[in-house]
Amino acid sequence: MADIAETADQSRDLRRRPLNGALRWDTVVGALLVVLLLISFSTVNGFGNALNLSFLIGNTLPVAAIALPMTMLVAGGEIDLSVGSTVGLSGAVMGALWNHGMNINEIIVICAVLGVACGLVNALLVTKLGLPSLAVTIGTMALYRGLAQVVLGSNSVTDFPQNYLDFGSGRLGGSFLPTAALPWLVLAAAAVVVLHATGFGRSVFAVGASAEAAWFAGVRVKRVKLSLFVATGLVSALTGVFWVLHYASATYNNATGLELSVVAAVLLGGVDFDGGRGTLGGAIAGVFLLGTLQNVMSLANVSAQSQTVVTGVLLTVSVLGPRVARQVFAASIYQPTRGKL
């Protein structure tokens, strides 16, 4: 009977192991962020002034916004590499429509609908045709970027209304906090509740862990994935609007390469690329760890090429790190019993 009880305890440990391993990695990423901030405030010239902090947060917000639905999508076992191109397409459409004299509020609504359409295309190709999301979104990444160039060409649009530009690049009451950080905080809070405190969030993790098992359990797998792709497209398009207002420029190549930063930050935060594991807290910590590191490298006059190399290294570490952490954690809590029948 003692052996049976021991086996049951080991089985419970095995079932808890993936979640505990993910949480431990989240803690590591959060701790690294805190250490990096402390070192940067104390040793990097200019890091702690309000202008630089506002610059850091403002430049990180596009990645932070898209990382919210991307975390859910990756936790659900899929990925979207077309987010940067969706941002660029939304910005190109915004610039073209503004040039044609359309009201900017109407333009924002059109861009939002465009984002939903881009996400829906990805979703239908994945859910209806059964194509892998990695291959699908590599294709739509090129498609949406090409459409952006068709819409706007090589033109650059910069004469947007000043009150909207102030929202994109302004600060709250002269503080270091960008104005646009407030809607992001609301969106982040809503995303945390949806993923970690609702039945839909539990369905996302179930689909990511095993779509077939989730289907047998009554989860509408295709509907869940479709919702995640559409949400990612919508947030990416609205991020395209913010990008234009923040940098005061609409061009077809806005946000080129943004998808690499988003995926690197999400995976760095401990979200498992295979799906079924991860937290939004870890993803947000990964976003700001990557953003802070890039800001520090810029202050230290590190070249853009070297920063890209660092991002690539972090992407590799983010894939390997959580797996290694889970294995180390598993080894620390469970030792196989030898010599027993």
Secondary structure, 3 states (H helix, E strand, C coil): CHHHHHHHHHHHHHHHHHHHHHHHHHHHHHHHHHHHHHHHHHHCCCCCCHHHHHHHHHHHHHHHHHHHHHHHHHHCCCCCCCHHHHHHHHHHHHHHHHHCCCCHHHHHHHHHHHHHHHHHHHHHHHHCCCCCHHHHHHHHHHHHHHHHHHHHCCCCECCCCHHHHHHHHCEHHHCCCECCHHHHHHHHHHHHHHHHHCHHHHHHHHHHHCHHHHHHCCCCHHHHHHHHHHHHHHHHHHHHHHHHHHHCCECCCCCCCHHHHHHHHHHHCCCCCCCCCCCHHHHHHHHHHHHHHHHHHHHCCCCHHHHHHHHHHHHHHHHHHHHHHHHHHHHHHCCCCCCCC
